[in-house]
Amino acid sequence: MNYVIVYWSRYGHNRRLADRLADRLRERGGEVQVFKTDEVDAAALPDADVYVFSGPTEAFRVQRDMRGFMKKLGGMDGKKYGIINTHGMKRNWLPSMEKILSKRKNMEQVAAADFRVGKDDDGELDFLEDWQAKLDAFADRL
C-alpha cells in the first residue's frame, strides 16, 4: 500500500507522530511519503491508497495551516484518509477535520486518533498517554 502523510507541527509532536507512523507503515511493507504542509501542494498531492493528515489544535480550532491545507485539497473524491489531532484540552477537533475531508472533499475516513499533550512529571511538554501504543493501533486501522 502507498501512504502520504501530511502534518503541521509547532512543538514537534505531530512530527514525532508522522515519523513513527511512517516507520510502522514501512515495517509492514508500505511505501510512505511524509510532508509538512508547506512542502507539498495541496491541490496536487502524490497518488496514494491512504492519506493521513496530522495537525494540532490551536486557539480552539484545528491549526490554521493544516485547516487551510485540507480545504485546498484537490482531486480527492472517494480517496481514503486517516486523521490525527493533538491538543491540550479534554476535547479534540477530529470532527472538524472530518467535516472538511468527508463532507467538503468527499473522502472516506478509515482511522482517527487524538493525542493529548501537556506537562509531564518533569514539567516538559509531552504526550499525556501511551502515545506509541495508540499510534500503533491507528496504523492497524489504515
C-alpha positions, 0 to 999 in steps of 0.5 A, spaced: 500 500 500 502 507 498 501 512 504 502 520 504 502 523 510 501 530 511 502 534 518 503 541 521 507 541 527 509 547 532 512 543 538 514 537 534 509 532 536 505 531 530 512 530 527 514 525 532 507 522 530 508 522 522 515 519 523 513 513 527 507 512 523 511 512 517 516 507 520 510 502 522 507 503 515 514 501 512 515 495 517 509 492 514 511 493 507 508 500 505 511 505 501 510 512 505 511 519 503 511 524 509 510 532 508 509 538 512 504 542 509 508 547 506 512 542 502 507 539 498 501 542 494 495 541 496 491 541 490 496 536 487 498 531 492 502 524 490 497 518 488 496 514 494 491 508 497 491 512 504 492 519 506 493 521 513 493 528 515 496 530 522 495 537 525 494 540 532 489 544 535 490 551 536 486 557 539 480 552 539 480 550 532 484 545 528 491 549 526 490 554 521 495 551 516 493 544 516 485 547 516 487 551 510 491 545 507 485 540 507 480 545 504 485 546 498 485 539 497 484 537 490 482 531 486 480 527 492 473 524 491 472 517 494 480 517 496 481 514 503 484 518 509 486 517 516 486 523 521 490 525 527 489 531 532 493 533 538 491 538 543 491 540 550 484 540 552 479 534 554 476 535 547 479 534 540 477 537 533 477 530 529 470 532 527 472 538 524 477 535 520 472 530 518 467 535 516 472 538 511 475 531 508 468 527 508 463 532 507 467 538 503 472 533 499 468 527 499 473 522 502 472 516 506 475 516 513 478 509 515 482 511 522 482 517 527 486 518 533 487 524 538 493 525 542 493 529 548 499 533 550 501 537 556 506 537 562 509 531 564 512 529 571 518 533 569 514 539 567 516 538 559 511 538 554 509 531 552 504 526 550 499 525 556 498 517 554 501 511 551 502 515 545 506 509 541 501 504 543 495 508 540 499 510 534 500 503 533 493 501 533 491 507 528 496 504 523 492 497 524 486 501 522 489 504 515 
